[in-house]
Amino acid sequence: MLYRKRCKRKFVLLKKILLAVVLLIIGVTVFCEVHLSDFRPEYIRIQAEILSVNSVCDAVNNTLDKLNYSYSDIAKINCDTNGNVQSIETDSFKINRIKADITKAVQKEIAKVYDNEIEIPLGAFTNITILSNVGPCIPVNFNLTGSFSSEVISTFEQAGINQTIHHIKLLLTSKIMTTSLDYSGKITFTTDFEIAQSVIVGNIPSGYGSLFQSYKK
């Protein structure tokens, strides 16, 4: 008789524990859903921005390394008999190839990371810094697509007496679309990359910078 009572008590205690566990799971689920709707868009935006910027930079740097163009491959400086710069001629074919190859490489790199899954630690919902990476992780899926436009520009920088550094740079503007089940957003950022540079010795006309043609795509 006493044994049956003990078993009954244990059974009742087990039921209470199981009920408490179930209620805890339901409570945590509801808590996460309520807070996730507010927290998820910003978290996805930050992660998507990091991922897209890294992908763009990797694609551009790898393409420039493969092309391996030097300043003399892209531009030719013409001077008069006194050493003053008269003109700078650029190779439009190579400029266009740089832009085309980079655009293709960036699109290909972004396509690789089209499907993404990030994990948000449960502690991140508490807004307490020391708990932000604590607890089980909740998976969140999102997609990345993008469009890109590029522009090659020329800038001049004083480098001492009668010396000027001529920079040829690529400006790449990326428009990234981020989508998930209940969120969509746009990220736009512009990054610049040094294609080539050279130190020019001699006088350069003060208005010369406006004579350099920018190539847009």
C-alpha positions as CSV (number, residue, x, y, z in Angstrom):
1,M,0.0,0.0,0.0
2,L,2.8,2.4,1.0
3,Y,4.7,1.4,-2.2
4,R,1.6,2.3,-4.3
5,K,1.3,5.7,-2.7
6,R,5.0,6.4,-3.3
7,C,4.6,5.4,-7.0
8,K,1.5,7.6,-7.3
9,R,3.4,10.6,-5.8
10,K,6.3,10.1,-8.1
11,F,3.9,9.9,-11.1
12,V,2.2,13.1,-10.0
13,L,5.5,14.8,-9.6
14,L,6.7,13.6,-13.0
15,K,3.5,14.9,-14.6
16,K,4.1,18.3,-12.9
17,I,7.7,18.4,-14.2
18,L,6.6,17.5,-17.7
19,L,3.8,20.1,-17.7
20,A,6.3,22.7,-16.5
21,V,8.7,21.8,-19.2
22,V,6.0,22.0,-21.9
23,L,4.8,25.4,-20.5
24,L,8.4,26.6,-20.5
25,I,8.9,25.6,-24.1
26,I,5.6,27.3,-25.2
27,G,6.6,30.4,-23.2
28,V,10.0,30.6,-24.8
29,T,8.5,30.0,-28.3
30,V,6.0,32.8,-27.8
31,F,8.6,35.1,-26.4
32,C,10.9,34.5,-29.4
33,E,8.2,35.0,-31.9
34,V,7.1,38.3,-30.4
35,H,10.6,39.6,-30.1
36,L,11.8,38.1,-33.4
37,S,9.4,40.1,-35.5
38,D,11.1,43.3,-34.2
39,F,14.6,42.0,-33.9
40,R,15.0,40.0,-37.1
41,P,14.9,42.8,-39.7
42,E,17.8,44.7,-38.1
43,Y,19.8,41.6,-37.5
44,I,19.3,40.4,-41.1
45,R,20.2,43.8,-42.4
46,I,23.5,43.9,-40.5
47,Q,24.4,40.3,-41.5
48,A,23.4,40.9,-45.1
49,E,25.5,44.1,-45.3
50,I,28.6,42.3,-43.9
51,L,28.2,39.4,-46.2
52,S,27.6,41.5,-49.3
53,V,30.5,43.9,-48.7
54,N,32.9,41.0,-48.1
55,S,31.7,39.3,-51.3
56,V,32.1,42.4,-53.4
57,C,35.5,43.2,-52.0
58,D,36.7,39.6,-52.6
59,A,35.4,39.6,-56.2
60,V,37.0,42.9,-57.1
61,N,40.4,42.2,-55.5
62,N,40.6,38.8,-57.1
63,T,39.7,40.2,-60.5
64,L,42.3,43.0,-60.3
65,D,44.9,40.5,-59.2
66,K,44.1,38.3,-62.2
67,L,44.2,41.2,-64.7
68,N,47.4,42.5,-63.1
69,Y,47.4,45.8,-65.0
70,S,50.1,48.3,-64.2
71,Y,49.7,52.1,-64.6
72,S,51.6,52.0,-68.0
73,D,49.1,49.4,-69.2
74,I,46.2,51.8,-68.7
75,A,47.6,55.3,-69.1
76,K,50.3,57.1,-71.0
77,I,51.6,60.5,-69.9
78,N,52.6,62.9,-72.7
79,C,54.9,65.8,-71.7
80,D,56.4,68.8,-73.6
81,T,60.1,69.5,-73.9
82,N,60.1,71.2,-70.5
83,G,58.7,68.2,-68.7
84,N,55.2,69.7,-68.2
85,V,52.3,67.3,-68.6
86,Q,50.4,68.0,-71.8
87,S,48.0,65.1,-71.8
88,I,47.2,61.7,-70.3
89,E,45.9,59.1,-72.7
90,T,43.9,56.1,-71.3
91,D,43.3,52.8,-72.9
92,S,39.5,52.6,-73.1
93,F,39.5,49.0,-74.1
94,K,41.3,47.9,-70.9
95,I,39.2,50.3,-68.8
96,N,36.0,48.7,-70.2
97,R,37.5,45.2,-69.7
98,I,38.2,46.0,-66.0
99,K,34.6,47.1,-65.5
100,A,33.1,44.2,-67.4
101,D,35.2,41.5,-65.7
102,I,34.6,43.0,-62.2
103,T,30.8,43.3,-62.8
104,K,30.7,39.6,-63.8
105,A,32.9,38.5,-60.9
106,V,30.8,40.4,-58.3
107,Q,27.5,39.1,-59.7
108,K,28.9,35.6,-59.6
109,E,30.1,36.0,-56.0
110,I,26.8,37.3,-54.9
111,A,25.1,34.4,-56.6
112,K,27.1,32.0,-54.5
113,V,25.7,33.5,-51.3
114,Y,22.1,33.7,-52.6
115,D,20.8,31.4,-49.9
116,N,21.8,32.2,-46.4
117,E,21.1,31.0,-42.9
118,I,22.1,32.8,-39.8
119,E,21.7,31.8,-36.2
120,I,20.5,34.2,-33.6
121,P,21.4,33.3,-30.0
122,L,18.5,33.3,-27.6
123,G,20.4,35.7,-25.3
124,A,20.3,38.4,-28.1
125,F,16.6,39.0,-27.3
126,T,17.4,40.1,-23.8
127,N,19.3,43.3,-25.0
128,I,21.9,42.5,-22.3
129,T,25.4,42.6,-23.8
130,I,26.9,39.8,-21.7
131,L,24.1,37.5,-22.6
132,S,24.0,38.3,-26.4
133,N,25.8,35.2,-27.4
134,V,24.3,32.9,-24.7
135,G,21.7,30.2,-25.2
136,P,20.4,28.0,-28.0
137,C,20.4,29.5,-31.5
138,I,17.3,30.2,-33.7
139,P,18.0,29.8,-37.4
140,V,16.8,32.6,-39.8
141,N,17.0,32.3,-43.6
142,F,17.3,35.1,-46.1
143,N,18.3,35.6,-49.7
144,L,20.6,38.1,-51.4
145,T,20.4,39.5,-55.0
146,G,22.0,42.6,-56.4
147,S,22.7,45.0,-59.2
148,F,26.0,46.8,-59.7
149,S,27.3,49.9,-61.6
150,S,30.9,51.0,-61.9
151,E,32.8,54.2,-62.7
152,V,36.5,54.7,-63.3
153,I,37.7,58.0,-62.0
154,S,41.0,59.9,-61.9
155,T,42.3,61.9,-58.9
156,F,45.5,63.8,-58.3
157,E,47.4,64.2,-55.0
158,Q,50.3,66.4,-54.2
159,A,53.3,64.4,-53.2
160,G,56.0,67.1,-52.7
161,I,57.7,69.7,-54.7
162,N,56.8,69.4,-58.4
163,Q,55.5,65.9,-57.8
164,T,51.9,64.6,-58.1
165,I,50.4,61.2,-57.6
166,H,47.9,60.2,-60.3
167,H,45.3,57.7,-59.0
168,I,43.1,55.7,-61.2
169,K,40.3,54.2,-59.2
170,L,37.1,52.1,-59.7
171,L,34.0,53.2,-57.9
172,L,31.5,50.3,-57.6
173,T,28.0,51.0,-56.4
174,S,26.1,47.9,-55.2
175,K,22.4,47.7,-54.7
176,I,21.6,44.6,-52.7
177,M,18.1,43.3,-52.1
178,T,17.6,41.2,-49.0
179,T,14.5,39.0,-48.7
180,S,13.1,36.5,-46.2
181,L,9.7,35.1,-45.3
182,D,8.5,38.2,-43.6
183,Y,11.1,40.8,-44.4
184,S,12.6,42.6,-47.4
185,G,15.1,45.5,-47.6
186,K,17.6,47.3,-49.7
187,I,21.3,48.0,-49.0
188,T,23.2,50.5,-51.2
189,F,26.9,51.1,-50.7
190,T,29.7,52.4,-52.8
191,T,33.3,51.1,-52.5
192,D,36.4,52.4,-54.2
193,F,39.4,50.4,-55.3
194,E,42.8,51.5,-56.5
195,I,43.4,50.2,-60.0
196,A,46.8,51.9,-60.6
197,Q,48.8,54.9,-59.6
198,S,52.0,56.7,-60.7
199,V,54.1,59.6,-59.5
200,I,54.2,62.4,-62.1
201,V,57.2,64.7,-62.0
202,G,56.5,68.1,-63.5
203,N,53.8,70.7,-63.6
204,I,50.2,69.7,-64.1
205,P,47.7,72.3,-65.2
206,S,45.4,73.1,-62.3
207,G,42.3,72.4,-64.4
208,Y,43.5,69.1,-65.8
209,G,41.5,67.0,-63.5
210,S,38.3,68.0,-65.3
211,L,39.8,66.9,-68.6
212,F,40.1,63.3,-67.5
213,Q,37.2,61.2,-68.9
214,S,35.3,59.0,-66.4
215,Y,34.1,55.7,-67.8
216,K,30.6,54.6,-66.6
217,K,28.8,51.4,-67.0
